[in-house]
Amino acid sequence: MSMIFYLVQTNFIDFAIVIFLYIFLLTNNSMSQKINRVFFFVAVVINILIIADSTDYYLAQGNVPHTLRYITSATGYAFRPAPIMLFAAILKRDEKKTYSVLLPMLILNAILAYTSIFTRWMFWFDEQNQFHRGSVGALPFIISGIYLICLLYWSIKRYRLGHKKESSIVVFIIAMSALASGMETLFHFKFIINGVGAISSVFYYLFLHTQTYKRDALTQTLNRHSFYLDSEQYMKTPTIIVSIDINNLKTINDTGGHAAGDLAIVTVANTLEKIFSNCGRLYRTGGDEFILLCPKETKENVSDLLRHVEKELDKMSYQIAWGLVSYNPSMNFEKALSESDANMYQNKQEKKKHLLQS
């Protein structure tokens, strides 16, 4: 009975955390169904691992191998890399090929884990119920390592695209997962990885939940609310303010429909974020209106990057108008913003005039 008390004591909090995640998923309508679905799978997998690892630990105290221990061990091996893969799918939620890249390794690992009940390829138990690793027993850890490397690489890429806070959180999850894995491997601690997975999933979900109020639903850039919150910070430092507007969006909507207009807005936003990822923050403040804030940058450098944006968009038959102002803390921020708008509208008229003349 003391063993059962020990298992309940060491796993109850992790189990409760996952239950809280289920409650968030059932009551929160602000997140997309896709993200909620992936987090639901994360919660299910962590629950399975908690139950499998606890049962396996209990059965390991026996003197002879129990049939159920083969099943719980196989389950632990099969599902161990899954939470990391699902975190990668959340990070790469905008890309459709993520599962096709990551899922085959997980399926192969699961097949080898469950067939090891008969083949002993991944693990086996002797007559005294002692655990032995098979010839491919390291495979779940190798696959988990590959997933962690992919997760780190994609985090760095997302960081460069301007999603710095999310990338930092994912890197922290990676570090804690690697530390927990090392502690279980080197010091034979129990149930730490499951606890890290449970806490990480809830923390990551709550972070993404808060971002729904800070980011534009269509482009995933920061929204007008975020701009007004952040502008207080930028008022204290020299900043290049850039007002940006998409030219001929009404024509695009009239000829191709609102789907074509949405595509134009998303394409412009993605191009701006990609080119200004290291030196600016982009905000969608209206239908086709954006503001770019570039602290401690020069007008010349920002202008060069904007011309680069124009060249990239020209390849896709899109055009923007832009105007910028070099702001310093002695100026009135609202006045500087109005000036950048005026410069943008002047740029728009010049481009229309040039188009008519050509």
N, C-alpha and C positions, 0 to 999 in steps of 0.2 A: 504493500500500500504506500510506503514511503517513496517508492520510485514514481508512482502515479502522481503523488503530491509534488515531487520535484519537477516532473514534466509539465504539470499544470502551472506551477509557479514560474518556470522559465519561458513558457510559450504563451501565457494568457495575454500579456500586453501586446505582443505581436499580432495575435489573433484578433484582439479587440481593435487594434489600429486598422486592420483590413476590413473589419465590419463597419467601422466609421467611413472608410472609403466607399463601401457599397452604399451607405446612406447618402453620401455626397452625390454619387452617380445617379441615384434614384430621384433626388430632390432638386438637382441643378439642371436648369434648362438653358443656361447661357452658353454652354459648351456645345460644340458640334457633336452629332451622333457618332461620327467616326472616332473622335478622340475619346468619348465616353466608352465606346465599345472596346477600344484597345486597353484602356485602364481597367475595364471590367475583366478582361482576360488576365491582366497583371494580377489583380486581386485573387482571381480563381487559382492561378498558378501558385501564388505565394501560400494560399490556404492549403493547396494540395501538398506543397513541400513541407509545411509545418506539420501536417498530419502524418505524412510519410516518414519524415525524419524522427518525429516523436515515437511513432510505432516501431520503427527500426531500432531506435535506441533502447526501447523497452524489451524488444525481442532479443537484442544482443546480450542480455543478461542471462539467457538460458544456456543450458549445457549442450543442447543439440539444436541444429538448424531447423527452424520452423518454415513451412511452405510460405506463410505470409511474409516472412522476412525477405525472401527472394523477390516478392512483388513490391514491397516497400522500398527495397534497395534499388530495384530497377526503376521505380517511379522517381526516386531521388536523382538518379543519374540522368534519366530521360528529360526531366523538367528543369534541372539546375541552370542551363544556359538560357531558358525561355524568358525570364524577366528582363535580362539585358537586351535580348533581341527585341522585346516589345518596347523597351525604352528607346531603342534605336528607331523603331517604327514611328513612335510619337515624335521624335526629333525630326524625322524625315517625312512627316505627315503630308507634305505637299507633293511628294513624288510617288508614283504608282509602282515603280520597280523595286521598292525596298524589300517587300516580302519575297519576290522572286529571287533576290540576291541572297537573303539570309535564311529563308525557311528550309531549303534543301538540306543544309547542314544539321538543323534541328531535327528534321525527320529521320535522317540517317542515324543520328545519335540515339533517338528513341527506339528505332528498330534494333540497333545493336544492344541497347540496354535491356530490352525485354526478351530478346532471343538469348541473352546471356544466362537466363534462367536454365537453359538447356545446353548452350555452347560453352559457357564459362569464358567467353572472349573478353568481357568487361570486368566481371567479378565472379567470385564463387566462395562457398563456405565449406570448411572441412567438417569432420565428424564432431569436433569439439565446439562447433559454431563460431570458429575464428574466421574473420573476413580476410580474403585474399584478392588482390587486384589482378585482373587478367591482362592479356597482351595488349589490349586497346583500352585499358582502364583509365588512361590519362585523357582520352578523347573528349569527355565533357568539359574538362578544364582547358584543353586546347581550344575548343570551340568558344567557350566563354571568353578566353583571351582574345580570340579573333573578333568577337562581337565588341569587346571593350575597346580594341584598337579602332574598329570602324566607328564606334560611338565617339571616341576622342577626335578622330579625323573630321567627322561631320560636325562636331561641336566647334572645332576651330574654323571650319568653313562658315558655319552659321554666325560665329563671332565676327568674322570679317564682313558679313552682310548686314551687320548692325544689331543683331540679336544678342547683345553682349551679356545681359543678365541671365537669359535662359541658358546660354552656352556655359556660363560660369557655374550655374546650378548643376548642369549635367556633368561637368568636369568634377565637381565635388562628389556627386554620386559615384562616378567612376573611381575616384580616390578611396572613398569609404568602402566600396565593394571590393576593391583590390586589397585593402587593409584587412577587411573581415575575412576574405579568402585566405590571406596569409596567416592570420591568427588561428583559423581553424586547421590549416595544414601543418603549421610549425608547432603550435602549442596545444593542438587537439581540443580547442574550445568547441563548444557545441551551440548550434542554433543562432550564431551571430549573423550569418549571411541572410537568413530569413528576416531577422529583425531589421537589418539595414535595408532590405528590399521593401519591407512594409512601410517603414518611416519615409524612405525616399519616394515611394509611389504617392503617398498622401501629400508630402511636401511639394513634389513636382506638380501634382494636380491642382493644389491650391494656388501655386504660382501662376499656372496657365489660366486659372479662373480669374485671378486679379487682372491679367493682361487683357481679358475680353473687354474691360472697361477703359483700357488705355490705347487699344489699337483699333484701327479701322477694319471693319468686317470684310470688305472687298479686297483691299490691297495688303492688309496686315502691317501697314505702316502705322506710326503713331498718329493719334487722332487730334482733333481740335482741343479737346479737354487736356490732353497731355501737353500740347503746345503751351497753353496758358499756365499750366503748372510749372513747366520747365523754363518758361521765359523769365521767371523770377531769378533763376540761377544764371541765365545768360546775360541778364542786365548788369551783372557784376564783372563781366570780362569782355575784352574786345572780341567782337563776333561779326562775321560776314553774314548778313541777312539776305536770303535770296527768295523772291517771290516767283512762282512758276505756274504757268497756265498752259493747257493743251489747246493748240490751234485746231479749228475746224471740227470740234467734237460734235457739234450739232449736225453737221453734214454726215459724219460717220454714223450717228444714231439714225438719221433719216434714211440713209441708203442701206445700212447693214443691220439696223435694229439695235435695241439696247444691249444685246449680247456683244455686238461689235464695239459699242461704246465702252462697255465694261472691260473688254479685252484691251482696248487702247489705254484706259486708265491704269490697269494692272501692269501692262508692258512698260509704260512710262515710269511707274513707281519702282518696278523691279530694276530697270536700267539705272535710275537715279541712285537707288540704294546700293547697287553693285559698284558703281564708279565712285560714290562718296562714302563707301563703307568705313574708311579709315579716318575720315576728316569731317564728317557732318552727320546731323540727325535730320531725318525727313519726316514731315508731318503732312497728312492730308487734311486740309482745313475746309474744303468745300467739295462740290461735285467733281470738278477737274482742276482744282486749285491745290497747290502744294506750297509749303514753306520749308526752306532748307536753312538750318543754322550751322555755321561752321566756325567754331571758336578758335581764336589764335591762328587764323589763316589769312593769307594775303588775297587781295582782290584779283591779282594776276593769276594765282594758282587756281582759285575757284572758277575764274572765267575760262581758263584752259580746260578744266574738267567739264564745265558746262558745254563747251564746244565739242568735247569728246562725246558727251551724252547726245548732242544734236546729230553727230555723225552716225552714232549707233542707231538712233531712232529713224534717221533718214533711210537706212537700209530696210526698215519695216514700214516705210511710208507714213510715219508719224512726225509731227513737228510740235515743238514747244516754244513759248515765249517766256523770257525771263528778265528779271531786273534785280540788281543787287545794290546794297548799301553797306559801307564799312562802319559798323557801330562801335562806339566806345562808351564807357560808363558815364562820361560827362554829358552824353546826349539823352534825349527823351526817347525811350524805346518805342513807344507807340508812333511817334513822329517818324522815326527811322523806318519802321515797318510800312507806314503809309508811303514813304518815299520809294521804298523798294517796289511797292505795288504800282506806283506811278511810272517808275522806270520799266516795269514789266509791260504795262499797257502801251507805252511808247515803243518798246521793242516789237510788240504784236502789230501795231500799226505800220511800222517800218517793213515788217515781213509781208504784210498784206499788200503794201504799196509795191514792194519789189516783185511780188508774185504777179500783180496786174501788169507791171511794165514788161515782164518777161513773157 
